[in-house]
Amino acid sequence: MSKSIIQVSNIVKSVTDSSGVLTILQDVSFLLEAGESVAIVGASGSGKSTLLSIVAGLDTPSSGRVEIDGIDFFALDEDGRAVLRGKQMGFVFQSFQLLPHMTALENVMLPLELRGDVDAKTAAVAMLKRVGLGERLGHYPKVLSGGEQQRVALARAFVVRPAILLADEPTGSLDHTTGQQVMDLMFELNRERGTALLLVTHDAKIAASCSRQLVMDAGNLR
């Protein structure tokens, strides 16, 4: 039997503004198995990115529970969640989130150095070669194309061998062809490394490439 790496139970997220209480997520529950690829889809404003942020521990639910590999995420304090994220999760964003003053190699080395790996450079070089950027190690983000920057972001995410990869519109800033190349690479790495993939996307083709889809509709999962 597959092991659930993420268990989301009865998540509610509400915020209060001048017009009253707005419920963004309503009683959302799902499981993500180790090695599985799952797309979160739905209209803009349906709660997709909020759900992903809560799974990442970057936002807190009003009620409900998120377990990461059996650990109650929100029973931990902020520092504890950061430690768990560092051990278990990789992230890929639409805007790449590369550090502009660091080379491609330095960007990929950074998460390894932060957790104290003694040979971060060797692992980072190997990962950049794996994503086809072996000739771009010393290049800064500003001289890389959008597709190259997203491949650096993928290398940075996968170099720590995360159990979970969370991706928020990972092809949103790329043209169709480049976006498809990036997604093909992401799915290859997902299969090679047994990483569970949870991604938010508006792209029906990308969603269909995942093993299943979670459809959000006005804060509800259907």
CYANA upper distance limits for C-alpha pairs under 8 A (distance plus 0.5 A):
  2 SER  CA     33 GLU  CA      6.64
  2 SER  CA     34 ALA  CA      7.18
  3 LYS  CA     33 GLU  CA      6.02
  3 LYS  CA     34 ALA  CA      6.27
  4 SER  CA     31 LEU  CA      6.71
  4 SER  CA     32 LEU  CA      6.04
  4 SER  CA     33 GLU  CA      4.70
  4 SER  CA     34 ALA  CA      6.49
  4 SER  CA     69 ASP  CA      7.39
  5 ILE  CA     31 LEU  CA      8.25
  5 ILE  CA     32 LEU  CA      6.41
  5 ILE  CA     33 GLU  CA      5.90
  5 ILE  CA     34 ALA  CA      5.88
  5 ILE  CA     67 GLU  CA      8.38
  5 ILE  CA     68 ILE  CA      6.29
  5 ILE  CA     69 ASP  CA      5.04
  5 ILE  CA     70 GLY  CA      7.84
  5 ILE  CA    163 ALA  CA      8.17
  5 ILE  CA    164 ILE  CA      8.21
  5 ILE  CA    196 ALA  CA      8.16
  6 ILE  CA     31 LEU  CA      6.21
  6 ILE  CA     32 LEU  CA      5.51
  6 ILE  CA     33 GLU  CA      7.40
  6 ILE  CA     66 VAL  CA      7.67
  6 ILE  CA     67 GLU  CA      6.20
  6 ILE  CA     68 ILE  CA      5.39
  6 ILE  CA     69 ASP  CA      6.64
  6 ILE  CA     70 GLY  CA      8.30
  7 GLN  CA     29 SER  CA      8.14
  7 GLN  CA     30 PHE  CA      6.69
  7 GLN  CA     31 LEU  CA      5.16
  7 GLN  CA     32 LEU  CA      7.04
  7 GLN  CA     66 VAL  CA      6.24
  7 GLN  CA     67 GLU  CA      5.53
  7 GLN  CA     68 ILE  CA      7.22
  7 GLN  CA     70 GLY  CA      8.43
  8 VAL  CA     28 VAL  CA      7.72
  8 VAL  CA     29 SER  CA      5.42
  8 VAL  CA     30 PHE  CA      5.72
  8 VAL  CA     31 LEU  CA      6.72
  8 VAL  CA     55 VAL  CA      8.19
  8 VAL  CA     64 GLY  CA      8.33
  8 VAL  CA     65 ARG  CA      6.48
  8 VAL  CA     66 VAL  CA      5.09
  8 VAL  CA     67 GLU  CA      6.99
  9 SER  CA     27 ASP  CA      8.15
  9 SER  CA     28 VAL  CA      7.02
  9 SER  CA     29 SER  CA      4.93
  9 SER  CA     30 PHE  CA      7.23
  9 SER  CA     64 GLY  CA      6.23
  9 SER  CA     65 ARG  CA      5.61
  9 SER  CA     66 VAL  CA      6.80
 10 ASN  CA     26 GLN  CA      8.17
 10 ASN  CA     27 ASP  CA      4.73
 10 ASN  CA     28 VAL  CA      5.44
 10 ASN  CA     29 SER  CA      5.66
 10 ASN  CA     63 SER  CA      7.90
 10 ASN  CA     64 GLY  CA      5.29
 10 ASN  CA     65 ARG  CA      7.21
 11 ILE  CA     25 LEU  CA      7.32
 11 ILE  CA     26 GLN  CA      7.06
 11 ILE  CA     27 ASP  CA      5.41
 11 ILE  CA     28 VAL  CA      5.34
 11 ILE  CA     29 SER  CA      7.05
 11 ILE  CA     61 PRO  CA      6.85
 11 ILE  CA     62 SER  CA      8.00
 11 ILE  CA     63 SER  CA      6.25
 11 ILE  CA     64 GLY  CA      4.69
 11 ILE  CA     65 ARG  CA      6.82
 11 ILE  CA     66 VAL  CA      8.43
 12 VAL  CA     23 THR  CA      8.02
 12 VAL  CA     24 ILE  CA      8.04
 12 VAL  CA     25 LEU  CA      5.48
 12 VAL  CA     26 GLN  CA      5.27
 12 VAL  CA     27 ASP  CA      5.74
 12 VAL  CA     28 VAL  CA      7.30
 12 VAL  CA     61 PRO  CA      6.40
 12 VAL  CA     62 SER  CA      5.98
 12 VAL  CA     63 SER  CA      5.70
 12 VAL  CA     64 GLY  CA      6.69
 13 LYS  CA     23 THR  CA      6.45
 13 LYS  CA     24 ILE  CA      5.92
 13 LYS  CA     25 LEU  CA      5.34
 13 LYS  CA     26 GLN  CA      7.29
 13 LYS  CA     60 THR  CA      8.38
 13 LYS  CA     61 PRO  CA      5.46
 13 LYS  CA     62 SER  CA      5.30
 13 LYS  CA     63 SER  CA      7.43
 14 SER  CA     21 VAL  CA      7.09
 14 SER  CA     22 LEU  CA      5.98
 14 SER  CA     23 THR  CA      4.69
 14 SER  CA     24 ILE  CA      6.14
 14 SER  CA     25 LEU  CA      7.51
 14 SER  CA     61 PRO  CA      8.36
 14 SER  CA     62 SER  CA      6.63
 15 VAL  CA     21 VAL  CA      6.23
 15 VAL  CA     22 LEU  CA      5.79
 15 VAL  CA     23 THR  CA      6.99
 15 VAL  CA     24 ILE  CA      8.06
 16 THR  CA     20 GLY  CA      5.93
 16 THR  CA     21 VAL  CA      4.87
 16 THR  CA     22 LEU  CA      6.51
 17 ASP  CA     21 VAL  CA      6.96
 17 ASP  CA     22 LEU  CA      8.04
 23 THR  CA    219 GLY  CA      7.78
 24 ILE  CA     46 SER  CA      8.05
 24 ILE  CA     47 GLY  CA      6.33
 24 ILE  CA     50 THR  CA      8.27
 24 ILE  CA    218 ALA  CA      7.85
 24 ILE  CA    219 GLY  CA      5.67
 25 LEU  CA     47 GLY  CA      6.66
 25 LEU  CA     50 THR  CA      8.45
 25 LEU  CA     51 LEU  CA      7.94
 25 LEU  CA    218 ALA  CA      8.19
 25 LEU  CA    219 GLY  CA      4.59
 25 LEU  CA    220 ASN  CA      6.72
 26 GLN  CA    219 GLY  CA      5.95
 26 GLN  CA    220 ASN  CA      5.93
 27 ASP  CA     64 GLY  CA      8.26
 27 ASP  CA    220 ASN  CA      7.53
 28 VAL  CA    220 ASN  CA      6.87
 28 VAL  CA    221 LEU  CA      6.41
 29 SER  CA    221 LEU  CA      8.20
 32 LEU  CA     36 GLU  CA      7.14
 32 LEU  CA     38 VAL  CA      8.05
 32 LEU  CA    196 ALA  CA      7.81
 33 GLU  CA    196 ALA  CA      7.30
 34 ALA  CA    163 ALA  CA      7.82
 34 ALA  CA    164 ILE  CA      8.49
 34 ALA  CA    194 GLY  CA      7.44
 34 ALA  CA    195 THR  CA      7.18
 34 ALA  CA    196 ALA  CA      5.68
 35 GLY  CA    163 ALA  CA      8.46
 35 GLY  CA    190 ASN  CA      7.46
 35 GLY  CA    191 ARG  CA      7.61
 35 GLY  CA    194 GLY  CA      4.90
 35 GLY  CA    195 THR  CA      5.26
 35 GLY  CA    196 ALA  CA      4.61
 35 GLY  CA    197 LEU  CA      7.62
 36 GLU  CA    194 GLY  CA      8.42
 36 GLU  CA    195 THR  CA      7.87
 36 GLU  CA    196 ALA  CA      5.32
 36 GLU  CA    197 LEU  CA      6.65
 36 GLU  CA    211 SER  CA      7.16
 37 SER  CA    190 ASN  CA      8.28
 37 SER  CA    196 ALA  CA      6.34
 37 SER  CA    197 LEU  CA      4.96
 37 SER  CA    198 LEU  CA      6.50
 37 SER  CA    210 CYS  CA      5.54
 37 SER  CA    211 SER  CA      5.82
 37 SER  CA    212 ARG  CA      7.47
 38 VAL  CA    197 LEU  CA      6.61
 38 VAL  CA    198 LEU  CA      5.48
 38 VAL  CA    199 LEU  CA      6.96
 38 VAL  CA    207 ALA  CA      8.25
 38 VAL  CA    210 CYS  CA      5.90
 38 VAL  CA    211 SER  CA      6.44
 38 VAL  CA    212 ARG  CA      5.68
 38 VAL  CA    213 GLN  CA      6.03
 38 VAL  CA    214 LEU  CA      7.64
 39 ALA  CA    198 LEU  CA      6.42
 39 ALA  CA    199 LEU  CA      5.45
 39 ALA  CA    200 VAL  CA      6.29
 39 ALA  CA    201 THR  CA      7.25
 39 ALA  CA    207 ALA  CA      5.77
 39 ALA  CA    210 CYS  CA      6.68
 39 ALA  CA    212 ARG  CA      7.07
 39 ALA  CA    213 GLN  CA      5.25
 39 ALA  CA    214 LEU  CA      6.59
 40 ILE  CA     48 LYS  CA      6.77
 40 ILE  CA    198 LEU  CA      7.84
 40 ILE  CA    199 LEU  CA      6.49
 40 ILE  CA    200 VAL  CA      5.24
 40 ILE  CA    201 THR  CA      7.01
 40 ILE  CA    207 ALA  CA      8.26
 40 ILE  CA    213 GLN  CA      6.40
 40 ILE  CA    214 LEU  CA      5.27
 40 ILE  CA    215 VAL  CA      6.49
 40 ILE  CA    216 MET  CA      7.52
 41 VAL  CA     48 LYS  CA      7.36
 41 VAL  CA    200 VAL  CA      6.70
 41 VAL  CA    201 THR  CA      6.36
 41 VAL  CA    202 HIS  CA      6.76
 41 VAL  CA    207 ALA  CA      7.89
 41 VAL  CA    213 GLN  CA      7.39
 41 VAL  CA    214 LEU  CA      6.64
 41 VAL  CA    215 VAL  CA      5.46
 41 VAL  CA    216 MET  CA      6.54
 42 GLY  CA     46 SER  CA      6.58
 42 GLY  CA     48 LYS  CA      7.58
 42 GLY  CA    202 HIS  CA      7.70
 42 GLY  CA    215 VAL  CA      6.02
 42 GLY  CA    216 MET  CA      5.39
 42 GLY  CA    217 ASP  CA      6.61
 43 ALA  CA    202 HIS  CA      8.34
 43 ALA  CA    216 MET  CA      8.06
 43 ALA  CA    217 ASP  CA      7.60
 45 GLY  CA    218 ALA  CA      7.66
 46 SER  CA    216 MET  CA      6.22
 46 SER  CA    217 ASP  CA      5.74
 46 SER  CA    218 ALA  CA      4.95
 46 SER  CA    219 GLY  CA      5.80
 46 SER  CA    220 ASN  CA      8.35
 47 GLY  CA     51 LEU  CA      6.59
 47 GLY  CA    216 MET  CA      7.22
 47 GLY  CA    217 ASP  CA      8.28
 47 GLY  CA    218 ALA  CA      7.31
 47 GLY  CA    219 GLY  CA      5.69
 48 LYS  CA     52 LEU  CA      6.89
 48 LYS  CA    200 VAL  CA      6.95
 48 LYS  CA    216 MET  CA      7.01
 49 SER  CA     53 SER  CA      6.60
 49 SER  CA    168 ASP  CA      7.47
 49 SER  CA    200 VAL  CA      7.30
 50 THR  CA     54 ILE  CA      6.75
 50 THR  CA     59 ASP  CA      8.00
 51 LEU  CA     55 VAL  CA      6.75
 52 LEU  CA     56 ALA  CA      6.70
 52 LEU  CA    166 LEU  CA      7.89
 52 LEU  CA    168 ASP  CA      8.19
 52 LEU  CA    199 LEU  CA      8.41
 52 LEU  CA    200 VAL  CA      8.02
 53 SER  CA     57 GLY  CA      6.70
 53 SER  CA     58 LEU  CA      5.67
 53 SER  CA     59 ASP  CA      5.88
 54 ILE  CA     58 LEU  CA      6.37
 54 ILE  CA     59 ASP  CA      5.24
 54 ILE  CA     60 THR  CA      6.19
 54 ILE  CA     61 PRO  CA      7.04
 55 VAL  CA     66 VAL  CA      7.13
 56 ALA  CA     85 ARG  CA      7.72
 56 ALA  CA     89 MET  CA      8.45
 56 ALA  CA    166 LEU  CA      8.09
 57 GLY  CA     73 PHE  CA      7.54
 57 GLY  CA     74 PHE  CA      8.02
 57 GLY  CA     81 ARG  CA      6.99
 57 GLY  CA     85 ARG  CA      8.41
 60 THR  CA     74 PHE  CA      8.08
 65 ARG  CA     72 ASP  CA      7.44
 65 ARG  CA     73 PHE  CA      8.11
 65 ARG  CA     74 PHE  CA      7.63
 66 VAL  CA     72 ASP  CA      6.48
 66 VAL  CA     73 PHE  CA      6.17
 66 VAL  CA     74 PHE  CA      7.47
 67 GLU  CA     71 ILE  CA      5.49
 67 GLU  CA     72 ASP  CA      4.99
 67 GLU  CA     73 PHE  CA      6.01
 68 ILE  CA     72 ASP  CA      7.12
 68 ILE  CA     73 PHE  CA      6.79
 72 ASP  CA     76 LEU  CA      7.72
 73 PHE  CA     81 ARG  CA      6.92
 74 PHE  CA     81 ARG  CA      8.09
 76 LEU  CA     80 GLY  CA      5.72
 76 LEU  CA     81 ARG  CA      6.37
 77 ASP  CA     81 ARG  CA      6.72
 78 GLU  CA     82 ALA  CA      6.75
 79 ASP  CA     83 VAL  CA      6.81
 80 GLY  CA     84 LEU  CA      6.80
 81 ARG  CA     85 ARG  CA      6.56
 82 ALA  CA     86 GLY  CA      6.65
 83 VAL  CA     87 LYS  CA      6.88
 84 LEU  CA     88 GLN  CA      6.48
 84 LEU  CA     89 MET  CA      8.29
 85 ARG  CA     89 MET  CA      5.51
 85 ARG  CA     90 GLY  CA      8.24
 86 GLY  CA     90 GLY  CA      8.25
 86 GLY  CA    111 PRO  CA      8.42
 86 GLY  CA    115 ARG  CA      8.14
 87 LYS  CA    160 VAL  CA      8.45
 87 LYS  CA    162 PRO  CA      7.36
 88 GLN  CA    162 PRO  CA      5.43
 88 GLN  CA    163 ALA  CA      5.64
 88 GLN  CA    164 ILE  CA      6.55
 89 MET  CA    157 ALA  CA      8.44
 89 MET  CA    162 PRO  CA      5.47
 89 MET  CA    163 ALA  CA      6.68
 89 MET  CA    164 ILE  CA      5.32
 89 MET  CA    165 LEU  CA      6.15
 89 MET  CA    166 LEU  CA      7.71
 90 GLY  CA    156 ARG  CA      8.41
 90 GLY  CA    157 ALA  CA      4.94
 90 GLY  CA    158 PHE  CA      7.00
 90 GLY  CA    160 VAL  CA      8.07
 90 GLY  CA    162 PRO  CA      6.20
 90 GLY  CA    164 ILE  CA      6.80
 90 GLY  CA    165 LEU  CA      5.18
 90 GLY  CA    166 LEU  CA      6.76
 91 PHE  CA    157 ALA  CA      6.10
 91 PHE  CA    165 LEU  CA      6.24
 91 PHE  CA    166 LEU  CA      5.50
 91 PHE  CA    167 ALA  CA      6.28
 92 VAL  CA     96 PHE  CA      7.19
 92 VAL  CA    150 GLN  CA      8.43
 92 VAL  CA    153 ALA  CA      6.69
 92 VAL  CA    154 LEU  CA      6.98
 92 VAL  CA    157 ALA  CA      7.23
 92 VAL  CA    165 LEU  CA      8.12
 92 VAL  CA    166 LEU  CA      6.93
 92 VAL  CA    167 ALA  CA      5.14
 92 VAL  CA    168 ASP  CA      7.03
 92 VAL  CA    170 PRO  CA      6.68
 93 PHE  CA     97 GLN  CA      7.21
 93 PHE  CA    167 ALA  CA      6.32
 93 PHE  CA    168 ASP  CA      5.62
 93 PHE  CA    169 GLU  CA      7.02
 93 PHE  CA    170 PRO  CA      5.86
 94 GLN  CA    168 ASP  CA      6.63
 94 GLN  CA    169 GLU  CA      5.68
 94 GLN  CA    170 PRO  CA      5.07
 94 GLN  CA    171 THR  CA      6.71
 94 GLN  CA    172 GLY  CA      5.96
 94 GLN  CA    173 SER  CA      6.44
 95 SER  CA    173 SER  CA      7.31
 96 PHE  CA    149 GLN  CA      7.00
 96 PHE  CA    150 GLN  CA      6.16
 96 PHE  CA    153 ALA  CA      6.49
 97 GLN  CA    153 ALA  CA      8.02
 98 LEU  CA    107 ASN  CA      7.14
 98 LEU  CA    141 PRO  CA      7.50
 98 LEU  CA    149 GLN  CA      8.08
 98 LEU  CA    153 ALA  CA      7.35
 99 LEU  CA    107 ASN  CA      7.05
 99 LEU  CA    141 PRO  CA      8.17
100 PRO  CA    140 TYR  CA      7.01
100 PRO  CA    141 PRO  CA      6.21
100 PRO  CA    142 LYS  CA      7.48
101 HIS  CA    140 TYR  CA      7.52
102 MET  CA    106 GLU  CA      5.97
102 MET  CA    107 ASN  CA      6.35
102 MET  CA    140 TYR  CA      6.66
102 MET  CA    141 PRO  CA      8.26
103 THR  CA    107 ASN  CA      6.59
103 THR  CA    137 LEU  CA      7.25
103 THR  CA    138 GLY  CA      5.77
103 THR  CA    139 HIS  CA      5.69
103 THR  CA    140 TYR  CA      4.84
103 THR  CA    141 PRO  CA      7.31
104 ALA  CA    108 VAL  CA      6.89
104 ALA  CA    136 ARG  CA      7.41
104 ALA  CA    137 LEU  CA      5.78
104 ALA  CA    138 GLY  CA      6.66
104 ALA  CA    139 HIS  CA      6.32
104 ALA  CA    140 TYR  CA      6.48
104 ALA  CA    141 PRO  CA      7.30
104 ALA  CA    152 VAL  CA      6.77
105 LEU  CA    109 MET  CA      6.58
105 LEU  CA    121 LYS  CA      8.12
105 LEU  CA    124 ALA  CA      6.88
105 LEU  CA    125 VAL  CA      7.18
105 LEU  CA    128 LEU  CA      8.00
105 LEU  CA    137 LEU  CA      5.40
105 LEU  CA    138 GLY  CA      6.88
106 GLU  CA    110 LEU  CA      6.54
107 ASN  CA    111 PRO  CA      8.50
107 ASN  CA    152 VAL  CA      8.23
107 ASN  CA    156 ARG  CA      7.30
108 VAL  CA    112 LEU  CA      8.25
108 VAL  CA    124 ALA  CA      6.05
108 VAL  CA    128 LEU  CA      8.39
108 VAL  CA    152 VAL  CA      7.50
108 VAL  CA    153 ALA  CA      8.14
108 VAL  CA    155 ALA  CA      6.84
108 VAL  CA    156 ARG  CA      4.79
108 VAL  CA    157 ALA  CA      8.48
108 VAL  CA    159 VAL  CA      7.71
109 MET  CA    113 GLU  CA      6.65
109 MET  CA    120 ALA  CA      5.98
109 MET  CA    121 LYS  CA      6.50
109 MET  CA    123 ALA  CA      8.34
109 MET  CA    124 ALA  CA      5.89
109 MET  CA    156 ARG  CA      7.86
110 LEU  CA    114 LEU  CA      6.61
111 PRO  CA    115 ARG  CA      6.98
111 PRO  CA    156 ARG  CA      7.77
111 PRO  CA    160 VAL  CA      7.59
112 LEU  CA    116 GLY  CA      6.84
112 LEU  CA    117 ASP  CA      5.87
112 LEU  CA    120 ALA  CA      6.00
112 LEU  CA    159 VAL  CA      8.19
112 LEU  CA    160 VAL  CA      6.96
113 GLU  CA    117 ASP  CA      6.06
113 GLU  CA    118 VAL  CA      8.10
113 GLU  CA    120 ALA  CA      6.67
119 ASP  CA    123 ALA  CA      7.34
120 ALA  CA    124 ALA  CA      6.56
121 LYS  CA    125 VAL  CA      6.52
122 THR  CA    126 ALA  CA      6.75
123 ALA  CA    127 MET  CA      6.70
123 ALA  CA    159 VAL  CA      7.40
124 ALA  CA    128 LEU  CA      6.66
124 ALA  CA    155 ALA  CA      8.15
124 ALA  CA    156 ARG  CA      8.27
124 ALA  CA    159 VAL  CA      7.02
125 VAL  CA    129 LYS  CA      6.70
125 VAL  CA    134 GLY  CA      7.58
125 VAL  CA    137 LEU  CA      7.88
126 ALA  CA    130 ARG  CA      6.70
127 MET  CA    131 VAL  CA      7.00
127 MET  CA    155 ALA  CA      6.12
127 MET  CA    158 PHE  CA      8.34
127 MET  CA    159 VAL  CA      6.65
128 LEU  CA    132 GLY  CA      6.86
128 LEU  CA    133 LEU  CA      5.61
128 LEU  CA    134 GLY  CA      6.13
128 LEU  CA    137 LEU  CA      7.90
128 LEU  CA    152 VAL  CA      7.37
128 LEU  CA    155 ALA  CA      6.36
129 LYS  CA    133 LEU  CA      5.70
129 LYS  CA    134 GLY  CA      4.69
129 LYS  CA    135 GLU  CA      8.45
130 ARG  CA    134 GLY  CA      8.30
131 VAL  CA    151 ARG  CA      6.70
131 VAL  CA    152 VAL  CA      8.23
131 VAL  CA    154 LEU  CA      8.41
131 VAL  CA    155 ALA  CA      7.20
131 VAL  CA    185 LEU  CA      7.81
133 LEU  CA    137 LEU  CA      7.33
133 LEU  CA    148 GLU  CA      8.06
133 LEU  CA    151 ARG  CA      8.39
133 LEU  CA    152 VAL  CA      8.30
139 HIS  CA    143 VAL  CA      7.14
139 HIS  CA    144 LEU  CA      7.64
140 TYR  CA    144 LEU  CA      7.41
141 PRO  CA    149 GLN  CA      6.79
144 LEU  CA    148 GLU  CA      6.17
144 LEU  CA    149 GLN  CA      6.46
145 SER  CA    149 GLN  CA      6.63
146 GLY  CA    150 GLN  CA      6.73
146 GLY  CA    173 SER  CA      7.86
146 GLY  CA    174 LEU  CA      6.86
147 GLY  CA    151 ARG  CA      6.74
147 GLY  CA    174 LEU  CA      7.12
147 GLY  CA    178 THR  CA      6.31
147 GLY  CA    179 GLY  CA      7.71
147 GLY  CA    182 VAL  CA      7.49
148 GLU  CA    152 VAL  CA      6.76
149 GLN  CA    153 ALA  CA      6.78
150 GLN  CA    154 LEU  CA      6.67
150 GLN  CA    170 PRO  CA      8.30
150 GLN  CA    182 VAL  CA      7.75
151 ARG  CA    155 ALA  CA      6.62
151 ARG  CA    182 VAL  CA      7.21
152 VAL  CA    156 ARG  CA      6.64
153 ALA  CA    157 ALA  CA      6.66
154 LEU  CA    158 PHE  CA      6.59
154 LEU  CA    186 MET  CA      7.69
155 ALA  CA    159 VAL  CA      6.22
156 ARG  CA    160 VAL  CA      7.96
157 ALA  CA    161 ARG  CA      8.33
157 ALA  CA    162 PRO  CA      8.01
157 ALA  CA    165 LEU  CA      7.82
158 PHE  CA    162 PRO  CA      6.82
158 PHE  CA    165 LEU  CA      8.43
158 PHE  CA    189 LEU  CA      8.19
161 ARG  CA    193 ARG  CA      7.77
161 ARG  CA    195 THR  CA      8.22
162 PRO  CA    195 THR  CA      6.94
163 ALA  CA    194 GLY  CA      7.93
163 ALA  CA    195 THR  CA      5.44
163 ALA  CA    196 ALA  CA      6.59
164 ILE  CA    195 THR  CA      5.91
164 ILE  CA    196 ALA  CA      5.16
164 ILE  CA    197 LEU  CA      6.44
164 ILE  CA    198 LEU  CA      8.06
165 LEU  CA    195 THR  CA      7.09
165 LEU  CA    196 ALA  CA      6.59
165 LEU  CA    197 LEU  CA      5.37
165 LEU  CA    198 LEU  CA      6.77
166 LEU  CA    197 LEU  CA      6.64
166 LEU  CA    198 LEU  CA      5.54
166 LEU  CA    199 LEU  CA      6.18
167 ALA  CA    197 LEU  CA      8.19
167 ALA  CA    198 LEU  CA      6.89
167 ALA  CA    199 LEU  CA      4.98
167 ALA  CA    200 VAL  CA      6.79
168 ASP  CA    199 LEU  CA      6.22
168 ASP  CA    200 VAL  CA      5.35
168 ASP  CA    201 THR  CA      7.33
169 GLU  CA    199 LEU  CA      7.65
169 GLU  CA    200 VAL  CA      5.95
169 GLU  CA    201 THR  CA      5.38
169 GLU  CA    202 HIS  CA      7.79
170 PRO  CA    179 GLY  CA      8.49
170 PRO  CA    199 LEU  CA      8.49
170 PRO  CA    201 THR  CA      8.11
171 THR  CA    175 ASP  CA      8.28
171 THR  CA    179 GLY  CA      5.38
171 THR  CA    180 GLN  CA      8.35
171 THR  CA    182 VAL  CA      7.91
171 THR  CA    183 MET  CA      8.07
172 GLY  CA    179 GLY  CA      8.34
174 LEU  CA    178 THR  CA      6.58
174 LEU  CA    179 GLY  CA      5.83
175 ASP  CA    179 GLY  CA      6.34
176 HIS  CA    180 GLN  CA      6.60
177 THR  CA    181 GLN  CA      6.87
178 THR  CA    182 VAL  CA      6.76
179 GLY  CA    183 MET  CA      6.68
180 GLN  CA    184 ASP  CA      6.56
181 GLN  CA    185 LEU  CA      6.79
182 VAL  CA    186 MET  CA      6.69
183 MET  CA    187 PHE  CA      6.65
183 MET  CA    206 ILE  CA      7.91
184 ASP  CA    188 GLU  CA      6.68
185 LEU  CA    189 LEU  CA      6.71
186 MET  CA    190 ASN  CA      6.57
187 PHE  CA    191 ARG  CA      6.71
188 GLU  CA    192 GLU  CA      6.58
189 LEU  CA    193 ARG  CA      6.38
189 LEU  CA    194 GLY  CA      8.47
189 LEU  CA    195 THR  CA      8.24
190 ASN  CA    194 GLY  CA      6.15
190 ASN  CA    195 THR  CA      5.51
190 ASN  CA    196 ALA  CA      7.33
190 ASN  CA    197 LEU  CA      7.30
191 ARG  CA    195 THR  CA      7.56
201 THR  CA    206 ILE  CA      7.82
201 THR  CA    207 ALA  CA      7.28
202 HIS  CA    207 ALA  CA      8.39
203 ASP  CA    207 ALA  CA      6.78
204 ALA  CA    208 ALA  CA      6.54
205 LYS  CA    209 SER  CA      6.89
206 ILE  CA    210 CYS  CA      7.44
207 ALA  CA    212 ARG  CA      8.25
207 ALA  CA    213 GLN  CA      7.10
208 ALA  CA    212 ARG  CA      7.93
208 ALA  CA    213 GLN  CA      8.14
214 LEU  CA    221 LEU  CA      7.24
214 LEU  CA    222 ARG  CA      7.63
215 VAL  CA    221 LEU  CA      6.26
215 VAL  CA    222 ARG  CA      6.05
216 MET  CA    220 ASN  CA      6.06
216 MET  CA    221 LEU  CA      5.23
216 MET  CA    222 ARG  CA      6.84
217 ASP  CA    221 LEU  CA      6.83
217 ASP  CA    222 ARG  CA      7.53
